[in-house]
Amino acid sequence: MKQKYAPFYFLIPFFFILLLFACAAPVSHYVMVERNLLEGNYNKADSIIEQYKNKYGDRNAVLYYMDRGMMLHG
């Protein structure tokens, strides 16, 4: 018995990878922020987040303000 959808099985991993990358936020600056937090440099961590504000974009404005709030709270 021949499977009807067999040629499309190779696309399943591709869709999972696409979904994973589509939901991921840009994290290029988070390594620097975490390093400064561990060292207790809260002002430097806040300035890094402020420097990368344009990387958040309009869709992630709430995330930007939450990150800033966490830095200013510390």
C-alpha positions as CSV (number, residue, x, y, z in Angstrom):
1,M,0.0,0.0,0.0
2,K,1.5,3.3,-1.1
3,Q,1.4,6.2,1.3
4,K,-0.4,9.3,0.0
5,Y,1.7,12.0,1.8
6,A,5.2,10.3,1.7
7,P,6.9,12.9,-0.5
8,F,6.0,15.6,2.1
9,Y,7.5,14.0,5.1
10,F,10.9,15.6,4.5
11,L,9.3,19.0,5.0
12,I,8.3,18.4,8.6
13,P,11.8,19.2,10.1
14,F,12.0,22.3,7.9
15,F,8.7,23.6,9.4
16,F,9.9,23.0,12.9
17,I,13.2,24.8,12.3
18,L,11.3,27.7,10.7
19,L,8.9,27.9,13.6
20,L,11.8,27.9,16.0
21,F,13.6,30.8,14.3
22,A,10.4,32.8,13.7
23,C,9.6,32.9,17.4
24,A,13.1,33.8,18.6
25,A,13.9,37.2,19.7
26,P,17.2,38.8,18.8
27,V,19.7,38.0,21.5
28,S,22.9,39.5,20.2
29,H,23.2,41.9,23.2
30,Y,21.9,39.7,25.9
31,V,25.3,38.0,26.4
32,M,26.9,41.4,27.2
33,V,23.9,42.3,29.5
34,E,24.2,39.1,31.4
35,R,27.9,39.5,31.9
36,N,27.5,43.0,33.3
37,L,24.7,41.8,35.6
38,L,26.8,39.1,37.0
39,E,29.6,41.6,37.7
40,G,27.1,44.0,39.3
41,N,27.3,46.7,36.6
42,Y,23.6,47.5,36.4
43,N,24.1,50.9,34.8
44,K,26.3,49.4,32.1
45,A,23.7,46.7,31.4
46,D,21.0,49.3,31.2
47,S,23.1,51.4,28.8
48,I,23.6,48.3,26.5
49,I,19.9,47.7,26.4
50,E,19.3,51.4,25.6
51,Q,22.0,51.2,22.9
52,Y,20.2,48.3,21.2
53,K,16.7,49.8,21.4
54,N,16.3,49.9,17.6
55,K,17.0,46.1,17.5
56,Y,13.8,45.5,19.5
57,G,11.6,47.1,16.8
58,D,7.9,48.1,17.2
59,R,6.7,44.6,17.8
60,N,8.9,44.1,20.8
61,A,8.5,47.5,22.5
62,V,7.0,45.9,25.6
63,L,10.0,43.6,25.9
64,Y,12.3,46.5,25.6
65,Y,10.6,48.4,28.4
66,M,10.5,45.3,30.6
67,D,14.2,44.8,30.1
68,R,14.9,48.4,30.9
69,G,12.7,48.2,34.0
70,M,14.5,45.1,35.3
71,M,17.9,46.9,34.8
72,L,16.7,50.1,36.6
73,H,15.1,48.0,39.4
74,G,18.4,46.3,40.1
